[in-house]
Amino acid sequence: MPVNYRICVVLNSQLDPMETTLEILKYTLPAIVVLLTAYLLVNAALNHITTKLELERRLILQKDTLPLRLQAYERLAIFLERNQISNLALRLAHSDYSLIEFQNLLIETVRTEYEHNLSQQLYVSTKTWMAVRFVKDDAIRMVNIIAGSMPPDASSLALAKKLIEITGQGEGPGDKALELLHQEVQAILK
C-alpha cells in the first residue's frame, strides 16, 4: 500500500486522536530530522567555503599590499633619519644664511618632507603615524625654541652648532619612532 494512501486511511479511520498523532509523527519526524541534518551539513559546507574564500582573498590582498606597506615603512624610516635635528643642521648649514633664514629653511624642510610622506599613513598603524607626526612637530618646536634663545645677529652656523649640541645628546623622539617602525616591520615579516 502506498504511503499517501496509508496516511489517508489512517486519517479517515476511526482511530483515537493520540494514535493519529503518533501515526503522523511516525512519518513527519524522520523527515524533519533528515531536513535538519541536510540543512546543518549544507550550512557547514557553505561556512567552510566562505572561510576558505575569505582566506584566499586576504592572502591575495596581502601579497599585493605587502610591498606597499614595506615601502611605506622604508620611506618613513628615511624621513625620520633625515629630519633628526642634528642631521638637518649638518645637511643644511651654510654660512650665507642669517639666523632667521636658516630657521625658516629648517622648518620648511621638515614640513616639505612630512607632506611628501603623508600618504604613507595609509600603510602604517595609527600609533606609528602619530609617532612620525610627533617627531615632525618636535623638530619644528626645537628649532623655534633654540633659534629663539639665540641673539638675532647670530649666524646660521652658530644655530647649527647649537642644534647639534643640544639634540645630539641621548635618544630623541626620532629614535623612538624608528624603534617602533622596526618592531612593526618585524611583526609584519613574521
Backbone hydrogen bonds in HBPLUS format (Angstrom, degrees):
<---DONOR---> <-ACCEPTOR-->    atom                        ^
c    i                          cat <-CA-CA->   ^        H-A-AA   ^      H-
h    n   atom  resd res      DA  || num        DHA   H-A  angle D-A-AA Bond
n    s   type  num  typ     dist DA aas  dist angle  dist       angle   num
A0006-ARG N   A0002-PRO O   3.04 MM   4  6.31 155.6  2.11 150.2 157.7     1
A0007-ILE N   A0003-VAL O   2.95 MM   4  6.24 157.4  2.00 156.4 161.6     2
A0008-CYS N   A0004-ASN O   3.07 MM   4  6.33 160.0  2.11 145.5 151.0     3
A0009-VAL N   A0005-TYR O   2.87 MM   4  6.12 154.4  1.93 147.9 155.5     4
A0010-VAL N   A0006-ARG O   2.79 MM   4  6.01 158.0  1.84 148.3 154.9     5
A0011-LEU N   A0007-ILE O   2.82 MM   4  6.03 159.3  1.86 150.0 155.7     6
A0012-ASN N   A0008-CYS O   2.86 MM   4  5.97 150.7  1.94 144.8 152.9     7
A0013-SER N   A0009-VAL O   2.88 MM   4  5.86 130.6  2.12 143.1 154.7     8
A0019-GLU N   A0016-ASP O   2.94 MM   3  5.29 118.8  2.33 108.0 122.9     9
A0020-THR N   A0016-ASP O   2.99 MM   4  6.31 154.0  2.06 154.4 162.8    10
A0021-THR N   A0017-PRO O   2.93 MM   4  6.10 160.8  1.96 147.4 152.0    11
A0022-LEU N   A0018-MET O   2.97 MM   4  6.18 159.7  2.01 145.8 151.6    12
A0023-GLU N   A0019-GLU O   2.84 MM   4  6.00 153.3  1.91 144.4 152.0    13
A0024-ILE N   A0020-THR O   2.93 MM   4  6.18 156.5  1.99 149.7 155.7    14
A0025-LEU N   A0021-THR O   2.88 MM   4  6.08 163.7  1.90 151.1 156.1    15
A0026-LYS N   A0022-LEU O   2.89 MM   4  5.99 141.2  2.04 141.0 151.3    16
A0027-TYR N   A0024-ILE O   3.11 MM   3  5.56 143.6  2.25 107.6 116.8    17
A0028-THR N   A0024-ILE O   2.94 MM   4  6.16 163.8  1.97 155.7 161.2    18
A0029-LEU N   A0025-LEU O   2.95 MM   4  5.28 159.9  1.99 133.2 139.7    19
A0032-ILE N   A0028-THR O   2.86 MM   4  6.12 153.2  1.93 155.2 162.9    20
A0033-VAL N   A0029-LEU O   2.93 MM   4  6.19 160.2  1.97 153.4 158.8    21
A0034-VAL N   A0030-PRO O   2.90 MM   4  6.10 162.5  1.93 148.6 153.1    22
A0035-LEU N   A0031-ALA O   2.90 MM   4  6.07 160.9  1.94 146.1 151.8    23
A0036-LEU N   A0032-ILE O   2.83 MM   4  6.00 163.7  1.86 152.8 157.1    24
A0037-THR N   A0033-VAL O   2.88 MM   4  6.03 161.3  1.92 150.0 155.5    25
A0038-ALA N   A0034-VAL O   2.89 MM   4  6.07 161.8  1.93 150.2 155.4    26
A0039-TYR N   A0035-LEU O   2.89 MM   4  6.10 157.8  1.94 148.1 154.5    27
A0040-LEU N   A0036-LEU O   2.91 MM   4  6.15 165.3  1.94 152.5 156.0    28
A0041-LEU N   A0037-THR O   2.93 MM   4  6.14 161.1  1.97 152.2 157.4    29
A0042-VAL N   A0038-ALA O   2.92 MM   4  6.05 166.8  1.93 153.2 156.9    30
A0043-ASN N   A0039-TYR O   2.82 MM   4  5.93 160.6  1.86 151.4 157.7    31
A0044-ALA N   A0040-LEU O   2.93 MM   4  6.04 159.4  1.98 145.0 150.3    32
A0045-ALA N   A0041-LEU O   2.97 MM   4  6.15 159.0  2.01 146.8 152.8    33
A0046-LEU N   A0042-VAL O   2.88 MM   4  6.10 160.1  1.92 150.8 156.2    34
A0047-ASN N   A0043-ASN O   2.91 MM   4  6.12 158.9  1.96 149.7 155.6    35
A0048-HIS N   A0044-ALA O   2.95 MM   4  6.14 155.9  2.01 146.5 153.1    36
A0049-ILE N   A0045-ALA O   2.95 MM   4  6.20 160.7  1.99 150.0 155.0    37
A0050-THR N   A0046-LEU O   2.84 MM   4  6.01 161.6  1.87 150.8 156.2    38
A0051-THR N   A0047-ASN O   2.90 MM   4  6.03 160.7  1.94 147.6 152.8    39
A0052-LYS N   A0048-HIS O   2.93 MM   4  6.11 158.8  1.98 146.7 152.9    40
A0053-LEU N   A0049-ILE O   2.88 MM   4  6.10 161.3  1.92 151.6 156.4    41
A0054-GLU N   A0050-THR O   2.92 MM   4  6.10 157.3  1.97 148.2 154.6    42
A0055-LEU N   A0051-THR O   2.94 MM   4  6.14 157.1  1.99 148.5 154.6    43
A0056-GLU N   A0052-LYS O   2.94 MM   4  6.20 159.0  1.98 149.0 154.8    44
A0057-ARG N   A0053-LEU O   2.87 MM   4  6.08 154.7  1.93 146.2 153.5    45
A0058-ARG N   A0054-GLU O   2.91 MM   4  6.15 157.9  1.96 147.5 153.3    46
A0059-LEU N   A0055-LEU O   2.93 MM   4  6.17 156.1  1.99 148.8 155.4    47
A0060-ILE N   A0056-GLU O   2.98 MM   4  6.20 159.2  2.03 148.5 153.8    48
A0061-LEU N   A0057-ARG O   2.86 MM   4  6.06 162.3  1.89 149.9 155.4    49
A0062-GLN N   A0058-ARG O   2.73 MM   4  5.87 159.2  1.78 148.6 154.9    50
A0063-LYS N   A0059-LEU O   2.87 MM   4  6.00 154.3  1.94 142.5 149.9    51
A0064-ASP N   A0060-ILE O   3.03 MM   4  6.30 146.7  2.14 143.7 152.3    52
A0065-THR N   A0061-LEU O   2.81 MM   4  6.02 154.5  1.87 152.0 159.6    53
A0066-LEU N   A0062-GLN O   2.77 MM   4  5.48 147.9  1.87 149.0 153.5    54
A0068-LEU N   A0065-THR O   3.03 MM   3  5.11 113.7  2.48  99.4 115.9    55
A0069-ARG N   A0065-THR O   2.84 MM   4  6.10 159.5  1.88 162.0 168.5    56
A0070-LEU N   A0066-LEU O   2.92 MM   4  6.13 167.9  1.94 159.4 162.2    57
A0071-GLN N   A0067-PRO O   2.93 MM   4  6.04 153.1  2.00 141.6 149.4    58
A0072-ALA N   A0068-LEU O   2.94 MM   4  6.18 148.6  2.04 142.7 151.3    59
A0073-TYR N   A0069-ARG O   3.02 MM   4  6.37 157.5  2.07 150.9 156.2    60
A0074-GLU N   A0070-LEU O   2.91 MM   4  6.19 154.1  1.98 146.7 154.3    61
A0075-ARG N   A0071-GLN O   2.88 MM   4  6.12 163.6  1.90 151.5 155.5    62
A0076-LEU N   A0072-ALA O   2.93 MM   4  6.15 157.5  1.98 149.5 155.8    63
A0077-ALA N   A0073-TYR O   2.91 MM   4  6.07 148.4  2.01 142.7 151.5    64
A0078-ILE N   A0074-GLU O   2.97 MM   4  6.28 157.7  2.02 150.9 156.6    65
A0079-PHE N   A0075-ARG O   2.87 MM   4  6.14 157.1  1.92 144.6 151.6    66
A0080-LEU N   A0076-LEU O   2.87 MM   4  6.07 163.7  1.89 149.0 152.6    67
A0081-GLU N   A0077-ALA O   2.96 MM   4  6.18 158.4  2.01 147.9 153.9    68
A0082-ARG N   A0078-ILE O   2.84 MM   4  5.96 170.9  1.84 157.7 160.6    69
A0083-ASN N   A0079-PHE O   2.94 MM   4  5.96 142.9  2.08 146.8 156.4    70
A0084-GLN N   A0081-GLU O   3.46 MM   3  5.66 171.4  2.47 108.2 108.8    71
A0087-ASN N   A0084-GLN O   2.95 MM   3  5.32 116.2  2.36 107.9 123.6    72
A0088-LEU N   A0084-GLN O   2.88 MM   4  6.16 162.7  1.90 162.4 168.3    73
A0089-ALA N   A0085-ILE O   2.84 MM   4  6.02 168.0  1.86 156.8 160.0    74
A0090-LEU N   A0086-SER O   3.05 MM   4  6.19 160.7  2.08 144.5 149.5    75
A0091-ARG N   A0087-ASN O   2.93 MM   4  6.00 160.3  1.97 147.4 153.4    76
A0092-LEU N   A0088-LEU O   2.86 MM   4  5.89 158.2  1.90 156.9 161.6    77
A0093-ALA N   A0089-ALA O   2.98 MM   4  5.46 135.0  2.19 139.1 146.2    78
A0097-TYR N   A0094-HIS O   3.41 MM   3  6.15 173.2  2.41 120.9 122.8    79
A0102-PHE N   A0098-SER O   2.92 MM   4  6.06 162.4  1.95 152.0 156.7    80
A0103-GLN N   A0099-LEU O   2.89 MM   4  6.08 157.6  1.94 148.4 155.3    81
A0104-ASN N   A0100-ILE O   2.90 MM   4  6.10 166.9  1.92 153.1 156.0    82
A0105-LEU N   A0101-GLU O   2.86 MM   4  6.05 150.5  1.95 143.5 152.4    83
A0106-LEU N   A0102-PHE O   2.91 MM   4  6.12 161.2  1.94 151.6 155.7    84
A0107-ILE N   A0103-GLN O   3.06 MM   4  6.31 166.9  2.08 152.9 156.3    85
A0108-GLU N   A0104-ASN O   2.85 MM   4  5.92 163.5  1.87 147.7 153.1    86
A0109-THR N   A0105-LEU O   2.91 MM   4  5.99 154.0  1.97 145.7 152.7    87
A0110-VAL N   A0106-LEU O   3.08 MM   4  6.34 162.6  2.11 150.8 154.6    88
A0111-ARG N   A0107-ILE O   2.98 MM   4  6.21 169.9  1.99 155.8 158.6    89
A0112-THR N   A0108-GLU O   2.88 MM   4  5.94 161.9  1.91 148.8 154.1    90
A0113-GLU N   A0109-THR O   3.01 MM   4  6.13 167.5  2.02 150.8 154.2    91
A0114-TYR N   A0110-VAL O   2.97 MM   4  6.11 155.0  2.04 147.6 155.2    92
A0115-GLU N   A0111-ARG O   2.88 MM   4  6.07 166.4  1.89 153.1 156.5    93
A0116-HIS N   A0112-THR O   2.91 MM   4  6.07 144.9  2.03 143.4 153.5    94
A0117-ASN N   A0114-TYR O   2.98 MM   3  5.23 140.5  2.14 103.4 114.9    95
A0118-LEU N   A0115-GLU O   3.41 MM   3  5.14 171.7  2.41 101.7 103.1    96
A0120-GLN N   A0117-ASN O   3.04 MM   3  5.59 155.8  2.10 116.4 123.8    97
A0121-GLN N   A0118-LEU O   3.26 MM   3  6.09 168.8  2.27 121.5 124.4    98
A0122-LEU N   A0119-SER O   3.26 MM   3  6.02 168.2  2.27 118.4 121.6    99
A0123-TYR N   A0120-GLN O   3.03 MM   3  5.63 156.4  2.08 117.8 124.0   100
A0129-TRP N   A0125-SER O   2.99 MM   4  6.31 164.6  2.02 152.4 156.8   101
A0130-MET N   A0126-THR O   2.86 MM   4  6.04 158.9  1.91 151.7 157.5   102
A0131-ALA N   A0127-LYS O   3.05 MM   4  6.29 148.8  2.15 140.9 149.2   103
A0132-VAL N   A0128-THR O   2.95 MM   4  6.30 153.4  2.02 150.7 158.0   104
A0133-ARG N   A0129-TRP O   2.90 MM   4  6.16 161.7  1.93 152.5 157.5   105
A0134-PHE N   A0130-MET O   2.87 MM   4  6.04 150.6  1.95 143.0 151.5   106
A0135-VAL N   A0131-ALA O   2.98 MM   4  6.23 153.0  2.06 144.5 151.2   107
A0136-LYS N   A0132-VAL O   3.07 MM   4  6.40 157.1  2.13 148.7 154.4   108
A0137-ASP N   A0133-ARG O   2.95 MM   4  6.21 169.4  1.96 153.2 155.8   109
A0138-ASP N   A0134-PHE O   2.73 MM   4  5.83 158.0  1.77 151.2 158.2   110
A0139-ALA N   A0135-VAL O   2.90 MM   4  6.01 153.4  1.98 145.1 151.7   111
A0140-ILE N   A0136-LYS O   3.14 MM   4  6.43 164.2  2.17 152.3 155.6   112
A0141-ARG N   A0137-ASP O   2.92 MM   4  6.10 160.1  1.96 146.9 153.3   113
A0142-MET N   A0138-ASP O   2.83 MM   4  5.98 161.5  1.86 149.3 154.2   114
A0143-VAL N   A0139-ALA O   3.01 MM   4  6.21 163.9  2.04 150.2 154.3   115
A0144-ASN N   A0140-ILE O   3.00 MM   4  6.22 165.1  2.02 150.7 154.8   116
A0145-ILE N   A0141-ARG O   2.87 MM   4  6.09 160.5  1.91 153.2 158.8   117
A0146-ILE N   A0142-MET O   2.92 MM   4  6.00 174.5  1.93 156.1 158.0   118
A0147-ALA N   A0143-VAL O   2.89 MM   4  5.85 161.5  1.92 147.8 154.1   119
A0148-GLY N   A0144-ASN O   2.86 MM   4  5.78 149.3  1.95 137.0 146.3   120
A0149-SER N   A0145-ILE O   3.07 MM   4  6.25 128.4  2.35 137.8 150.3   121
A0149-SER N   A0146-ILE O   3.19 MM   3  5.16 136.5  2.39  94.0 105.9   122
A0150-MET N   A0147-ALA O   3.24 MM   3  5.40 159.4  2.28 104.7 110.9   123
A0154-ALA N   A0151-PRO O   3.00 MM   3  5.47 163.5  2.03 123.8 125.1   124
A0159-LEU N   A0155-SER O   3.17 MM   4  6.55 153.7  2.25 143.9 150.5   125
A0160-ALA N   A0156-SER O   2.85 MM   4  6.12 158.1  1.90 147.6 154.0   126
A0161-LYS N   A0157-LEU O   2.88 MM   4  6.04 158.4  1.92 144.5 150.2   127
A0162-LYS N   A0158-ALA O   2.96 MM   4  6.15 159.1  2.01 144.9 150.7   128
A0163-LEU N   A0159-LEU O   2.85 MM   4  6.04 160.1  1.89 153.0 158.5   129
A0164-ILE N   A0160-ALA O   2.98 MM   4  6.17 162.8  2.01 150.4 154.7   130
A0165-GLU N   A0161-LYS O   2.89 MM   4  6.03 157.2  1.94 146.2 153.3   131
A0166-ILE N   A0162-LYS O   2.92 MM   4  6.07 164.0  1.95 151.9 155.3   132
A0167-THR N   A0163-LEU O   2.91 MM   4  5.87 165.6  1.93 150.1 154.7   133
A0168-GLY N   A0164-ILE O   2.90 MM   4  5.31 132.8  2.13 132.7 141.6   134
A0175-ASP N   A0172-GLY O   3.14 MM   3  5.44 126.2  2.45 103.4 115.7   135
A0176-LYS N   A0172-GLY O   3.29 MM   4  6.69 155.9  2.36 148.6 155.1   136
A0177-ALA N   A0173-PRO O   2.91 MM   4  6.13 157.1  1.97 149.0 155.4   137
A0178-LEU N   A0174-GLY O   2.91 MM   4  6.09 151.4  1.99 142.2 150.2   138
A0179-GLU N   A0175-ASP O   2.98 MM   4  6.21 152.4  2.05 143.4 150.7   139
A0180-LEU N   A0176-LYS O   3.00 MM   4  6.31 152.6  2.08 144.1 151.4   140
A0181-LEU N   A0177-ALA O   2.93 MM   4  6.24 152.0  2.01 145.8 153.5   141
A0182-HIS N   A0178-LEU O   2.90 MM   4  6.21 160.9  1.94 151.8 156.4   142
A0183-GLN N   A0179-GLU O   2.98 MM   4  6.26 159.0  2.03 149.4 154.7   143
A0184-GLU N   A0180-LEU O   3.04 MM   4  6.29 160.4  2.08 149.6 154.4   144
A0185-VAL N   A0181-LEU O   2.96 MM   4  6.19 160.9  2.00 155.5 160.7   145
A0186-GLN N   A0182-HIS O   2.96 MM   4  6.15 160.7  2.00 150.1 155.6   146
A0187-ALA N   A0183-GLN O   3.00 MM   4  6.23 152.0  2.08 144.2 151.9   147
A0188-ILE N   A0184-GLU O   2.97 MM   4  6.22 148.7  2.07 144.8 153.1   148
A0189-LEU N   A0185-VAL O   2.97 MM   4  6.18 156.4  2.02 152.0 158.0   149
